[in-house]
Amino acid sequence: MLTELIYTRYGRTWAALMVAFAACTLIVQTSCGLTCEESNNYATAYVERVVQSNQRCNYDDDCANLTIVTQCGNMCAHAVNVSGIEGVEAAVDYVDDVWCGDSQAQGCSYRTPTCAMPGIAWCDQGICRND
């Protein structure tokens, strides 16, 4: 799933990603020499994919705002299904272990985007939203 996401999102060759990802996960579980920008992009793409897979809803009460903060930076608040909060939190732990855990020690700046104040989380045509 992750290699498919990275391949789709960043247009890299499949074989190169498989080798690079395998080397990262098997050897050191860090950013593996990636630039700060690459580490952040991979972490963001992974968490966003998990968020998107946890936004289905039937009722407004199914949804909640979740502020997402990795060791790479703040990703602002996203509306997710309450049953998916643990999955999103697990994704944050995963990207911290794989891409973000040593980012500041390597001199990467902590990303702090300007986040709009989220509205109340609600269900809009089967998708949790907060805008």
KOLGU-4560 file (N, C-alpha, C; in nm, 3 decimals, padded with zeros to 5 digits):
<recs>
<n_xx: 00.081 n_yy: -00.119 n_zz: 00.000 ca_xx: 00.000 ca_yy: 00.000 ca_zz: 00.000 c_xx: 00.086 c_yy: 00.126 c_zz: 00.000 mol: A seq: 1 type: MET>
<n_xx: 00.187 n_yy: 00.132 n_zz: 00.085 ca_xx: 00.270 ca_yy: 00.251 ca_zz: 00.093 c_xx: 00.349 c_yy: 00.274 c_zz: -00.035 mol: A seq: 2 type: LEU>
<n_xx: 00.407 n_yy: 00.166 n_zz: -00.089 ca_xx: 00.484 ca_yy: 00.185 ca_zz: -00.211 c_xx: 00.392 c_yy: 00.228 c_zz: -00.325 mol: A seq: 3 type: THR>
<n_xx: 00.269 n_yy: 00.177 n_zz: -00.328 ca_xx: 00.173 ca_yy: 00.220 ca_zz: -00.429 c_xx: 00.140 c_yy: 00.368 c_zz: -00.413 mol: A seq: 4 type: GLU>
<n_xx: 00.122 n_yy: 00.411 n_zz: -00.289 ca_xx: 00.091 ca_yy: 00.551 ca_zz: -00.262 c_xx: 00.205 c_yy: 00.641 c_zz: -00.309 mol: A seq: 5 type: LEU>
<n_xx: 00.327 n_yy: 00.608 n_zz: -00.270 ca_xx: 00.440 ca_yy: 00.692 ca_zz: -00.308 c_xx: 00.458 c_yy: 00.693 c_zz: -00.459 mol: A seq: 6 type: ILE>
<n_xx: 00.445 n_yy: 00.578 n_zz: -00.523 ca_xx: 00.458 ca_yy: 00.571 ca_zz: -00.667 c_xx: 00.353 c_yy: 00.658 c_zz: -00.735 mol: A seq: 7 type: TYR>
<n_xx: 00.230 n_yy: 00.648 n_zz: -00.690 ca_xx: 00.121 ca_yy: 00.726 ca_zz: -00.748 c_xx: 00.139 c_yy: 00.876 c_zz: -00.721 mol: A seq: 8 type: THR>
<n_xx: 00.176 n_yy: 00.910 n_zz: -00.602 ca_xx: 00.184 ca_yy: 01.051 ca_zz: -00.562 c_xx: 00.305 c_yy: 01.122 c_zz: -00.620 mol: A seq: 9 type: ARG>
<n_xx: 00.418 n_yy: 01.055 n_zz: -00.626 ca_xx: 00.540 ca_yy: 01.123 ca_zz: -00.663 c_xx: 00.599 c_yy: 01.080 c_zz: -00.798 mol: A seq: 10 type: TYR>
<n_xx: 00.540 n_yy: 00.984 n_zz: -00.865 ca_xx: 00.580 ca_yy: 00.947 ca_zz: -00.999 c_xx: 00.720 c_yy: 00.889 c_zz: -01.010 mol: A seq: 11 type: GLY>
<n_xx: 00.770 n_yy: 00.827 n_zz: -00.909 ca_xx: 00.902 ca_yy: 00.765 ca_zz: -00.915 c_xx: 00.890 c_yy: 00.626 c_zz: -00.977 mol: A seq: 12 type: ARG>
<n_xx: 01.001 n_yy: 00.572 n_zz: -01.021 ca_xx: 00.993 ca_yy: 00.438 ca_zz: -01.079 c_xx: 00.966 c_yy: 00.336 c_zz: -00.970 mol: A seq: 13 type: THR>
<n_xx: 00.889 n_yy: 00.237 n_zz: -01.004 ca_xx: 00.847 ca_yy: 00.134 ca_zz: -00.908 c_xx: 00.967 c_yy: 00.060 c_zz: -00.850 mol: A seq: 14 type: TRP>
<n_xx: 01.060 n_yy: 00.017 n_zz: -00.932 ca_xx: 01.174 ca_yy: -00.061 ca_zz: -00.884 c_xx: 01.260 c_yy: 00.020 c_zz: -00.787 mol: A seq: 15 type: ALA>
<n_xx: 01.285 n_yy: 00.145 n_zz: -00.818 ca_xx: 01.368 ca_yy: 00.228 ca_zz: -00.732 c_xx: 01.302 c_yy: 00.247 c_zz: -00.596 mol: A seq: 16 type: ALA>
<n_xx: 01.171 n_yy: 00.265 n_zz: -00.594 ca_xx: 01.101 ca_yy: 00.282 ca_zz: -00.467 c_xx: 01.106 c_yy: 00.155 c_zz: -00.383 mol: A seq: 17 type: LEU>
<n_xx: 01.088 n_yy: 00.043 n_zz: -00.447 ca_xx: 01.091 ca_yy: -00.083 ca_zz: -00.373 c_xx: 01.226 c_yy: -00.101 c_zz: -00.306 mol: A seq: 18 type: MET>
<n_xx: 01.334 n_yy: -00.074 n_zz: -00.377 ca_xx: 01.468 ca_yy: -00.090 ca_zz: -00.321 c_xx: 01.491 c_yy: 00.011 c_zz: -00.210 mol: A seq: 19 type: VAL>
<n_xx: 01.458 n_yy: 00.138 n_zz: -00.235 ca_xx: 01.482 ca_yy: 00.243 ca_zz: -00.135 c_xx: 01.398 c_yy: 00.218 c_zz: -00.009 mol: A seq: 20 type: ALA>
<n_xx: 01.272 n_yy: 00.182 n_zz: -00.028 ca_xx: 01.185 ca_yy: 00.161 ca_zz: 00.088 c_xx: 01.232 c_yy: 00.039 c_zz: 00.167 mol: A seq: 21 type: PHE>
<n_xx: 01.269 n_yy: -00.068 n_zz: 00.097 ca_xx: 01.317 ca_yy: -00.187 ca_zz: 00.166 c_xx: 01.443 c_yy: -00.155 c_zz: 00.246 mol: A seq: 22 type: ALA>
<n_xx: 01.533 n_yy: -00.078 n_zz: 00.187 ca_xx: 01.656 ca_yy: -00.042 ca_zz: 00.257 c_xx: 01.624 c_yy: 00.039 c_zz: 00.383 mol: A seq: 23 type: ALA>
<n_xx: 01.533 n_yy: 00.133 n_zz: 00.373 ca_xx: 01.498 ca_yy: 00.216 ca_zz: 00.489 c_xx: 01.437 c_yy: 00.133 c_zz: 00.599 mol: A seq: 24 type: CYS>
<n_xx: 01.341 n_yy: 00.051 n_zz: 00.567 ca_xx: 01.269 ca_yy: -00.020 ca_zz: 00.672 c_xx: 01.353 c_yy: -00.132 c_zz: 00.731 mol: A seq: 25 type: THR>
<n_xx: 01.443 n_yy: -00.190 n_zz: 00.654 ca_xx: 01.520 ca_yy: -00.301 ca_zz: 00.707 c_xx: 01.648 c_yy: -00.257 c_zz: 00.778 mol: A seq: 26 type: LEU>
<n_xx: 01.702 n_yy: -00.143 n_zz: 00.741 ca_xx: 01.831 ca_yy: -00.106 ca_zz: 00.797 c_xx: 01.818 c_yy: -00.016 c_zz: 00.919 mol: A seq: 27 type: ILE>
<n_xx: 01.754 n_yy: 00.101 n_zz: 00.906 ca_xx: 01.759 ca_yy: 00.194 ca_zz: 01.017 c_xx: 01.627 c_yy: 00.254 c_zz: 01.061 mol: A seq: 28 type: VAL>
<n_xx: 01.522 n_yy: 00.238 n_zz: 00.988 ca_xx: 01.393 ca_yy: 00.294 ca_zz: 01.027 c_xx: 01.400 c_yy: 00.445 c_zz: 01.049 mol: A seq: 29 type: GLN>
<n_xx: 01.472 n_yy: 00.515 n_zz: 00.965 ca_xx: 01.477 ca_yy: 00.661 ca_zz: 00.973 c_xx: 01.453 c_yy: 00.716 c_zz: 00.834 mol: A seq: 30 type: THR>
<n_xx: 01.491 n_yy: 00.840 n_zz: 00.815 ca_xx: 01.470 ca_yy: 00.903 ca_zz: 00.685 c_xx: 01.565 c_yy: 00.849 c_zz: 00.579 mol: A seq: 31 type: SER>
<n_xx: 01.665 n_yy: 00.771 n_zz: 00.618 ca_xx: 01.756 ca_yy: 00.702 ca_zz: 00.526 c_xx: 01.821 c_yy: 00.793 c_zz: 00.424 mol: A seq: 32 type: CYS>
<n_xx: 01.867 n_yy: 00.906 n_zz: 00.468 ca_xx: 01.938 ca_yy: 00.995 ca_zz: 00.377 c_xx: 01.849 c_yy: 01.076 c_zz: 00.286 mol: A seq: 33 type: GLY>
<n_xx: 01.720 n_yy: 01.071 n_zz: 00.304 ca_xx: 01.630 ca_yy: 01.154 ca_zz: 00.226 c_xx: 01.648 c_yy: 01.299 c_zz: 00.266 mol: A seq: 34 type: LEU>
<n_xx: 01.616 n_yy: 01.389 n_zz: 00.175 ca_xx: 01.619 ca_yy: 01.530 ca_zz: 00.212 c_xx: 01.506 c_yy: 01.558 c_zz: 00.310 mol: A seq: 35 type: THR>
<n_xx: 01.515 n_yy: 01.671 n_zz: 00.377 ca_xx: 01.408 ca_yy: 01.710 ca_zz: 00.469 c_xx: 01.275 c_yy: 01.716 c_zz: 00.395 mol: A seq: 36 type: CYS>
<n_xx: 01.277 n_yy: 01.774 n_zz: 00.276 ca_xx: 01.155 ca_yy: 01.788 ca_zz: 00.197 c_xx: 01.096 c_yy: 01.651 c_zz: 00.160 mol: A seq: 37 type: GLU>
<n_xx: 01.182 n_yy: 01.557 n_zz: 00.120 ca_xx: 01.134 ca_yy: 01.423 ca_zz: 00.084 c_xx: 01.074 c_yy: 01.351 c_zz: 00.205 mol: A seq: 38 type: GLU>
<n_xx: 01.143 n_yy: 01.358 n_zz: 00.318 ca_xx: 01.090 ca_yy: 01.293 ca_zz: 00.439 c_xx: 00.953 c_yy: 01.349 c_zz: 00.475 mol: A seq: 39 type: SER>
<n_xx: 00.942 n_yy: 01.481 n_zz: 00.471 ca_xx: 00.815 ca_yy: 01.544 ca_zz: 00.504 c_xx: 00.707 c_yy: 01.507 c_zz: 00.402 mol: A seq: 40 type: ASN>
<n_xx: 00.742 n_yy: 01.506 n_zz: 00.274 ca_xx: 00.644 ca_yy: 01.472 ca_zz: 00.171 c_xx: 00.593 c_yy: 01.329 c_zz: 00.186 mol: A seq: 41 type: ASN>
<n_xx: 00.683 n_yy: 01.234 n_zz: 00.212 ca_xx: 00.641 ca_yy: 01.095 ca_zz: 00.230 c_xx: 00.552 c_yy: 01.081 c_zz: 00.353 mol: A seq: 42 type: TYR>
<n_xx: 00.593 n_yy: 01.146 n_zz: 00.463 ca_xx: 00.515 ca_yy: 01.138 ca_zz: 00.586 c_xx: 00.377 c_yy: 01.199 c_zz: 00.567 mol: A seq: 43 type: ALA>
<n_xx: 00.372 n_yy: 01.315 n_zz: 00.504 ca_xx: 00.244 ca_yy: 01.383 ca_zz: 00.481 c_xx: 00.153 c_yy: 01.300 c_zz: 00.392 mol: A seq: 44 type: THR>
<n_xx: 00.208 n_yy: 01.247 n_zz: 00.284 ca_xx: 00.128 ca_yy: 01.166 ca_zz: 00.191 c_xx: 00.071 c_yy: 01.042 c_zz: 00.260 mol: A seq: 45 type: ALA>
<n_xx: 00.152 n_yy: 00.978 n_zz: 00.342 ca_xx: 00.106 ca_yy: 00.858 ca_zz: 00.411 c_xx: -00.008 c_yy: 00.890 c_zz: 00.508 mol: A seq: 46 type: TYR>
<n_xx: 00.012 n_yy: 00.993 n_zz: 00.590 ca_xx: -00.092 ca_yy: 01.029 ca_zz: 00.688 c_xx: -00.219 c_yy: 01.077 c_zz: 00.618 mol: A seq: 47 type: VAL>
<n_xx: -00.204 n_yy: 01.156 n_zz: 00.512 ca_xx: -00.322 ca_yy: 01.203 ca_zz: 00.439 c_xx: -00.401 c_yy: 01.086 c_zz: 00.380 mol: A seq: 48 type: GLU>
<n_xx: -00.331 n_yy: 00.985 n_zz: 00.333 ca_xx: -00.400 ca_yy: 00.867 ca_zz: 00.277 c_xx: -00.479 c_yy: 00.794 c_zz: 00.386 mol: A seq: 49 type: ARG>
<n_xx: -00.420 n_yy: 00.783 n_zz: 00.505 ca_xx: -00.490 ca_yy: 00.716 ca_zz: 00.616 c_xx: -00.608 c_yy: 00.801 c_zz: 00.661 mol: A seq: 50 type: VAL>
<n_xx: -00.591 n_yy: 00.932 n_zz: 00.667 ca_xx: -00.703 ca_yy: 01.021 ca_zz: 00.702 c_xx: -00.817 c_yy: 01.001 c_zz: 00.603 mol: A seq: 51 type: VAL>
<n_xx: -00.785 n_yy: 01.005 n_zz: 00.473 ca_xx: -00.889 ca_yy: 00.990 ca_zz: 00.371 c_xx: -00.962 c_yy: 00.857 c_zz: 00.382 mol: A seq: 52 type: GLN>
<n_xx: -00.892 n_yy: 00.753 n_zz: 00.422 ca_xx: -00.957 ca_yy: 00.622 ca_zz: 00.434 c_xx: -01.041 c_yy: 00.611 c_zz: 00.561 mol: A seq: 53 type: SER>
<n_xx: -01.035 n_yy: 00.713 n_zz: 00.646 ca_xx: -01.111 ca_yy: 00.712 ca_zz: 00.772 c_xx: -01.207 c_yy: 00.831 c_zz: 00.781 mol: A seq: 54 type: ASN>
<n_xx: -01.260 n_yy: 00.874 n_zz: 00.669 ca_xx: -01.352 ca_yy: 00.988 ca_zz: 00.669 c_xx: -01.496 c_yy: 00.951 c_zz: 00.633 mol: A seq: 55 type: GLN>
<n_xx: -01.525 n_yy: 00.825 n_zz: 00.610 ca_xx: -01.662 ca_yy: 00.785 ca_zz: 00.578 c_xx: -01.751 c_yy: 00.800 c_zz: 00.701 mol: A seq: 56 type: ARG>
<n_xx: -01.876 n_yy: 00.840 n_zz: 00.677 ca_xx: -01.969 ca_yy: 00.861 ca_zz: 00.788 c_xx: -02.113 c_yy: 00.844 c_zz: 00.741 mol: A seq: 57 type: CYS>
<n_xx: -02.202 n_yy: 00.830 n_zz: 00.838 ca_xx: -02.346 ca_yy: 00.827 ca_zz: 00.813 c_xx: -02.416 c_yy: 00.943 c_zz: 00.882 mol: A seq: 58 type: ASN>
<n_xx: -02.362 n_yy: 00.984 n_zz: 00.996 ca_xx: -02.424 ca_yy: 01.088 ca_zz: 01.077 c_xx: -02.317 c_yy: 01.187 c_zz: 01.125 mol: A seq: 59 type: TYR>
<n_xx: -02.359 n_yy: 01.306 n_zz: 01.162 ca_xx: -02.266 ca_yy: 01.407 ca_zz: 01.213 c_xx: -02.189 c_yy: 01.356 c_zz: 01.335 mol: A seq: 60 type: ASP>
<n_xx: -02.256 n_yy: 01.277 n_zz: 01.420 ca_xx: -02.191 ca_yy: 01.225 ca_zz: 01.540 c_xx: -02.080 c_yy: 01.124 c_zz: 01.509 mol: A seq: 61 type: ASP>
<n_xx: -02.073 n_yy: 01.077 n_zz: 01.386 ca_xx: -01.965 ca_yy: 00.987 ca_zz: 01.346 c_xx: -01.832 c_yy: 01.060 c_zz: 01.334 mol: A seq: 62 type: ASP>
<n_xx: -01.835 n_yy: 01.192 n_zz: 01.325 ca_xx: -01.717 ca_yy: 01.270 ca_zz: 01.290 c_xx: -01.661 c_yy: 01.349 c_zz: 01.409 mol: A seq: 63 type: CYS>
<n_xx: -01.528 n_yy: 01.365 n_zz: 01.408 ca_xx: -01.459 ca_yy: 01.445 ca_zz: 01.509 c_xx: -01.337 c_yy: 01.512 c_zz: 01.445 mol: A seq: 64 type: ALA>
<n_xx: -01.299 n_yy: 01.626 n_zz: 01.500 ca_xx: -01.175 ca_yy: 01.691 ca_zz: 01.455 c_xx: -01.057 c_yy: 01.626 c_zz: 01.525 mol: A seq: 65 type: ASN>
<n_xx: -00.951 n_yy: 01.606 n_zz: 01.451 ca_xx: -00.829 ca_yy: 01.548 ca_zz: 01.506 c_xx: -00.713 c_yy: 01.633 c_zz: 01.457 mol: A seq: 66 type: LEU>
<n_xx: -00.641 n_yy: 01.697 n_zz: 01.551 ca_xx: -00.522 ca_yy: 01.773 ca_zz: 01.514 c_xx: -00.408 c_yy: 01.675 c_zz: 01.498 mol: A seq: 67 type: THR>
<n_xx: -00.345 n_yy: 01.680 n_zz: 01.383 ca_xx: -00.241 ca_yy: 01.583 ca_zz: 01.350 c_xx: -00.104 c_yy: 01.651 c_zz: 01.357 mol: A seq: 68 type: ILE>
<n_xx: -00.020 n_yy: 01.598 n_zz: 01.444 ca_xx: 00.115 ca_yy: 01.653 ca_zz: 01.462 c_xx: 00.214 c_yy: 01.538 c_zz: 01.458 mol: A seq: 69 type: VAL>
<n_xx: 00.306 n_yy: 01.544 n_zz: 01.362 ca_xx: 00.415 ca_yy: 01.448 ca_zz: 01.355 c_xx: 00.543 c_yy: 01.515 c_zz: 01.403 mol: A seq: 70 type: THR>
<n_xx: 00.650 n_yy: 01.440 n_zz: 01.413 ca_xx: 00.779 ca_yy: 01.501 ca_zz: 01.448 c_xx: 00.835 c_yy: 01.582 c_zz: 01.331 mol: A seq: 71 type: GLN>
<n_xx: 00.779 n_yy: 01.567 n_zz: 01.211 ca_xx: 00.816 ca_yy: 01.652 ca_zz: 01.097 c_xx: 00.746 c_yy: 01.787 c_zz: 01.107 mol: A seq: 72 type: CYS>
<n_xx: 00.625 n_yy: 01.789 n_zz: 01.164 ca_xx: 00.554 ca_yy: 01.914 ca_zz: 01.176 c_xx: 00.405 c_yy: 01.897 c_zz: 01.200 mol: A seq: 73 type: GLY>
<n_xx: 00.336 n_yy: 02.009 n_zz: 01.204 ca_xx: 00.193 ca_yy: 02.015 ca_zz: 01.227 c_xx: 00.119 c_yy: 01.998 c_zz: 01.094 mol: A seq: 74 type: ASN>
<n_xx: 00.016 n_yy: 01.917 n_zz: 01.093 ca_xx: -00.064 ca_yy: 01.898 ca_zz: 00.972 c_xx: -00.204 c_yy: 01.955 c_zz: 00.989 mol: A seq: 75 type: MET>
<n_xx: -00.227 n_yy: 02.033 n_zz: 01.090 ca_xx: -00.356 ca_yy: 02.097 ca_zz: 01.117 c_xx: -00.462 c_yy: 01.994 c_zz: 01.157 mol: A seq: 76 type: CYS>
<n_xx: -00.585 n_yy: 02.040 n_zz: 01.169 ca_xx: -00.696 ca_yy: 01.953 ca_zz: 01.210 c_xx: -00.767 c_yy: 01.895 c_zz: 01.088 mol: A seq: 77 type: ALA>
<n_xx: -00.800 n_yy: 01.769 n_zz: 01.097 ca_xx: -00.875 ca_yy: 01.700 ca_zz: 00.993 c_xx: -00.999 c_yy: 01.638 c_zz: 01.057 mol: A seq: 78 type: HIS>
<n_xx: -01.106 n_yy: 01.633 n_zz: 00.983 ca_xx: -01.227 ca_yy: 01.565 ca_zz: 01.030 c_xx: -01.217 c_yy: 01.418 c_zz: 00.992 mol: A seq: 79 type: ALA>
<n_xx: -01.231 n_yy: 01.330 n_zz: 01.090 ca_xx: -01.225 ca_yy: 01.186 ca_zz: 01.066 c_xx: -01.339 c_yy: 01.118 c_zz: 01.140 mol: A seq: 80 type: VAL>
<n_xx: -01.368 n_yy: 00.997 n_zz: 01.099 ca_xx: -01.467 ca_yy: 00.916 ca_zz: 01.169 c_xx: -01.408 c_yy: 00.880 c_zz: 01.305 mol: A seq: 81 type: ASN>
<n_xx: -01.487 n_yy: 00.889 n_zz: 01.410 ca_xx: -01.436 ca_yy: 00.861 ca_zz: 01.545 c_xx: -01.378 c_yy: 00.721 c_zz: 01.555 mol: A seq: 82 type: VAL>
<n_xx: -01.430 n_yy: 00.628 n_zz: 01.477 ca_xx: -01.376 ca_yy: 00.491 ca_zz: 01.480 c_xx: -01.240 c_yy: 00.482 c_zz: 01.413 mol: A seq: 83 type: SER>
<n_xx: -01.199 n_yy: 00.584 n_zz: 01.340 ca_xx: -01.070 ca_yy: 00.583 ca_zz: 01.271 c_xx: -00.961 c_yy: 00.662 c_zz: 01.340 mol: A seq: 84 type: GLY>
<n_xx: -00.993 n_yy: 00.723 n_zz: 01.454 ca_xx: -00.893 ca_yy: 00.805 ca_zz: 01.523 c_xx: -00.769 c_yy: 00.724 c_zz: 01.559 mol: A seq: 85 type: ILE>
<n_xx: -00.787 n_yy: 00.605 n_zz: 01.612 ca_xx: -00.671 ca_yy: 00.522 ca_zz: 01.649 c_xx: -00.587 c_yy: 00.487 c_zz: 01.528 mol: A seq: 86 type: GLU>
<n_xx: -00.650 n_yy: 00.465 n_zz: 01.414 ca_xx: -00.577 ca_yy: 00.433 ca_zz: 01.292 c_xx: -00.492 c_yy: 00.550 c_zz: 01.245 mol: A seq: 87 type: GLY>
<n_xx: -00.547 n_yy: 00.671 n_zz: 01.255 ca_xx: -00.471 ca_yy: 00.790 ca_zz: 01.217 c_xx: -00.356 c_yy: 00.812 c_zz: 01.315 mol: A seq: 88 type: VAL>
<n_xx: -00.382 n_yy: 00.793 n_zz: 01.443 ca_xx: -00.276 ca_yy: 00.808 ca_zz: 01.543 c_xx: -00.166 c_yy: 00.704 c_zz: 01.521 mol: A seq: 89 type: GLU>
<n_xx: -00.202 n_yy: 00.583 n_zz: 01.480 ca_xx: -00.102 ca_yy: 00.480 ca_zz: 01.449 c_xx: -00.020 c_yy: 00.521 c_zz: 01.327 mol: A seq: 90 type: ALA>
<n_xx: -00.084 n_yy: 00.585 n_zz: 01.229 ca_xx: -00.011 ca_yy: 00.633 ca_zz: 01.110 c_xx: 00.090 c_yy: 00.740 c_zz: 01.149 mol: A seq: 91 type: ALA>
<n_xx: 00.052 n_yy: 00.828 n_zz: 01.242 ca_xx: 00.145 ca_yy: 00.931 ca_zz: 01.290 c_xx: 00.265 c_yy: 00.864 c_zz: 01.358 mol: A seq: 92 type: VAL>
<n_xx: 00.240 n_yy: 00.766 n_zz: 01.443 ca_xx: 00.350 ca_yy: 00.694 ca_zz: 01.508 c_xx: 00.440 c_yy: 00.628 c_zz: 01.404 mol: A seq: 93 type: ASP>
<n_xx: 00.379 n_yy: 00.571 n_zz: 01.300 ca_xx: 00.455 ca_yy: 00.504 ca_zz: 01.195 c_xx: 00.546 c_yy: 00.602 c_zz: 01.121 mol: A seq: 94 type: TYR>
<n_xx: 00.493 n_yy: 00.716 n_zz: 01.078 ca_xx: 00.577 ca_yy: 00.811 ca_zz: 01.003 c_xx: 00.684 c_yy: 00.871 c_zz: 01.094 mol: A seq: 95 type: VAL>
<n_xx: 00.655 n_yy: 00.886 n_zz: 01.222 ca_xx: 00.758 ca_yy: 00.933 ca_zz: 01.314 c_xx: 00.872 c_yy: 00.832 c_zz: 01.322 mol: A seq: 96 type: ASP>
<n_xx: 00.840 n_yy: 00.704 n_zz: 01.323 ca_xx: 00.943 ca_yy: 00.600 ca_zz: 01.327 c_xx: 01.021 c_yy: 00.592 c_zz: 01.196 mol: A seq: 97 type: ASP>
<n_xx: 00.953 n_yy: 00.606 n_zz: 01.083 ca_xx: 01.018 ca_yy: 00.584 ca_zz: 00.953 c_xx: 01.083 c_yy: 00.709 c_zz: 00.896 mol: A seq: 98 type: VAL>
<n_xx: 01.013 n_yy: 00.823 n_zz: 00.897 ca_xx: 01.064 ca_yy: 00.941 ca_zz: 00.827 c_xx: 01.093 c_yy: 01.061 c_zz: 00.915 mol: A seq: 99 type: TRP>
<n_xx: 01.023 n_yy: 01.077 n_zz: 01.024 ca_xx: 01.031 ca_yy: 01.204 ca_zz: 01.098 c_xx: 01.108 c_yy: 01.198 c_zz: 01.229 mol: A seq: 100 type: CYS>
<n_xx: 01.131 n_yy: 01.082 n_zz: 01.283 ca_xx: 01.187 ca_yy: 01.070 ca_zz: 01.417 c_xx: 01.318 c_yy: 01.142 c_zz: 01.438 mol: A seq: 101 type: GLY>
<n_xx: 01.403 n_yy: 01.146 n_zz: 01.337 ca_xx: 01.533 ca_yy: 01.211 ca_zz: 01.354 c_xx: 01.545 c_yy: 01.337 c_zz: 01.268 mol: A seq: 102 type: ASP>
<n_xx: 01.433 n_yy: 01.387 n_zz: 01.218 ca_xx: 01.439 ca_yy: 01.499 ca_zz: 01.124 c_xx: 01.497 c_yy: 01.625 c_zz: 01.186 mol: A seq: 103 type: SER>
<n_xx: 01.460 n_yy: 01.657 n_zz: 01.307 ca_xx: 01.514 ca_yy: 01.778 ca_zz: 01.369 c_xx: 01.661 c_yy: 01.761 c_zz: 01.406 mol: A seq: 104 type: GLN>
<n_xx: 01.700 n_yy: 01.642 n_zz: 01.447 ca_xx: 01.841 ca_yy: 01.616 ca_zz: 01.478 c_xx: 01.926 c_yy: 01.628 c_zz: 01.352 mol: A seq: 105 type: ALA>
<n_xx: 01.866 n_yy: 01.602 n_zz: 01.236 ca_xx: 01.938 ca_yy: 01.615 ca_zz: 01.109 c_xx: 01.934 c_yy: 01.758 c_zz: 01.054 mol: A seq: 106 type: GLN>
<n_xx: 01.875 n_yy: 01.849 n_zz: 01.129 ca_xx: 01.873 ca_yy: 01.989 ca_zz: 01.088 c_xx: 01.750 c_yy: 02.031 c_zz: 01.010 mol: A seq: 107 type: GLY>
<n_xx: 01.650 n_yy: 01.945 n_zz: 01.000 ca_xx: 01.527 ca_yy: 01.981 ca_zz: 00.930 c_xx: 01.445 c_yy: 02.077 c_zz: 01.016 mol: A seq: 108 type: CYS>
<n_xx: 01.383 n_yy: 02.173 n_zz: 00.953 ca_xx: 01.297 ca_yy: 02.264 ca_zz: 01.028 c_xx: 01.162 c_yy: 02.198 c_zz: 01.054 mol: A seq: 109 type: SER>
<n_xx: 01.104 n_yy: 02.233 n_zz: 01.167 ca_xx: 00.973 ca_yy: 02.181 ca_zz: 01.204 c_xx: 00.868 c_yy: 02.257 c_zz: 01.124 mol: A seq: 110 type: TYR>
<n_xx: 00.784 n_yy: 02.186 n_zz: 01.052 ca_xx: 00.683 ca_yy: 02.248 ca_zz: 00.966 c_xx: 00.568 c_yy: 02.301 c_zz: 01.050 mol: A seq: 111 type: ARG>
<n_xx: 00.538 n_yy: 02.426 n_zz: 01.034 ca_xx: 00.426 ca_yy: 02.487 ca_zz: 01.107 c_xx: 00.340 c_yy: 02.567 c_zz: 01.011 mol: A seq: 112 type: THR>
<n_xx: 00.254 n_yy: 02.500 n_zz: 00.937 ca_xx: 00.167 ca_yy: 02.573 ca_zz: 00.844 c_xx: 00.065 c_yy: 02.657 c_zz: 00.920 mol: A seq: 113 type: PRO>
<n_xx: 00.017 n_yy: 02.758 n_zz: 00.853 ca_xx: -00.091 ca_yy: 02.838 ca_zz: 00.911 c_xx: -00.219 c_yy: 02.757 c_zz: 00.896 mol: A seq: 114 type: THR>
<n_xx: -00.276 n_yy: 02.720 n_zz: 01.008 ca_xx: -00.396 ca_yy: 02.637 ca_zz: 01.006 c_xx: -00.519 c_yy: 02.723 c_zz: 01.034 mol: A seq: 115 type: CYS>
<n_xx: -00.618 n_yy: 02.709 n_zz: 00.951 ca_xx: -00.746 ca_yy: 02.776 ca_zz: 00.976 c_xx: -00.813 c_yy: 02.708 c_zz: 01.094 mol: A seq: 116 type: ALA>
<n_xx: -00.886 n_yy: 02.784 n_zz: 01.171 ca_xx: -00.962 ca_yy: 02.727 ca_zz: 01.281 c_xx: -01.066 c_yy: 02.632 c_zz: 01.221 mol: A seq: 117 type: MET>
<n_xx: -01.061 n_yy: 02.505 n_zz: 01.258 ca_xx: -01.158 ca_yy: 02.412 ca_zz: 01.199 c_xx: -01.299 c_yy: 02.439 c_zz: 01.249 mol: A seq: 118 type: PRO>
<n_xx: -01.394 n_yy: 02.417 n_zz: 01.162 ca_xx: -01.533 ca_yy: 02.424 ca_zz: 01.204 c_xx: -01.569 c_yy: 02.296 c_zz: 01.277 mol: A seq: 119 type: GLY>
<n_xx: -01.691 n_yy: 02.286 n_zz: 01.316 ca_xx: -01.739 ca_yy: 02.165 ca_zz: 01.381 c_xx: -01.737 c_yy: 02.052 c_zz: 01.279 mol: A seq: 120 type: ILE>
<n_xx: -01.688 n_yy: 01.935 n_zz: 01.320 ca_xx: -01.687 ca_yy: 01.820 ca_zz: 01.231 c_xx: -01.830 c_yy: 01.775 c_zz: 01.205 mol: A seq: 121 type: ALA>
<n_xx: -01.859 n_yy: 01.746 n_zz: 01.078 ca_xx: -01.995 ca_yy: 01.705 ca_zz: 01.040 c_xx: -01.987 c_yy: 01.610 c_zz: 00.923 mol: A seq: 122 type: TRP>
<n_xx: -02.095 n_yy: 01.539 n_zz: 00.898 ca_xx: -02.102 ca_yy: 01.443 ca_zz: 00.789 c_xx: -02.170 c_yy: 01.507 c_zz: 00.669 mol: A seq: 123 type: CYS>
<n_xx: -02.099 n_yy: 01.513 n_zz: 00.558 ca_xx: -02.150 ca_yy: 01.573 ca_zz: 00.435 c_xx: -02.149 c_yy: 01.470 c_zz: 00.325 mol: A seq: 124 type: ASP>
<n_xx: -02.265 n_yy: 01.417 n_zz: 00.292 ca_xx: -02.278 ca_yy: 01.317 ca_zz: 00.185 c_xx: -02.182 c_yy: 01.201 c_zz: 00.203 mol: A seq: 125 type: GLN>
<n_xx: -02.171 n_yy: 01.154 n_zz: 00.328 ca_xx: -02.093 ca_yy: 01.034 ca_zz: 00.358 c_xx: -01.946 c_yy: 01.059 c_zz: 00.387 mol: A seq: 126 type: GLY>
<n_xx: -01.903 n_yy: 01.186 n_zz: 00.393 ca_xx: -01.764 ca_yy: 01.219 ca_zz: 00.420 c_xx: -01.756 c_yy: 01.317 c_zz: 00.536 mol: A seq: 127 type: ILE>
<n_xx: -01.670 n_yy: 01.289 n_zz: 00.634 ca_xx: -01.650 ca_yy: 01.383 ca_zz: 00.745 c_xx: -01.578 c_yy: 01.507 c_zz: 00.695 mol: A seq: 128 type: CYS>
<n_xx: -01.628 n_yy: 01.623 n_zz: 00.732 ca_xx: -01.568 ca_yy: 01.752 ca_zz: 00.693 c_xx: -01.567 c_yy: 01.844 c_zz: 00.814 mol: A seq: 129 type: ARG>
<n_xx: -01.483 n_yy: 01.947 n_zz: 00.807 ca_xx: -01.479 ca_yy: 02.047 ca_zz: 00.913 c_xx: -01.464 c_yy: 02.188 c_zz: 00.857 mol: A seq: 130 type: ASN>
<n_xx: -01.504 n_yy: 02.207 n_zz: 00.732 ca_xx: -01.492 ca_yy: 02.341 ca_zz: 00.671 c_xx: -01.624 c_yy: 02.411 c_zz: 00.661 mol: A seq: 131 type: ASP>
</recs>
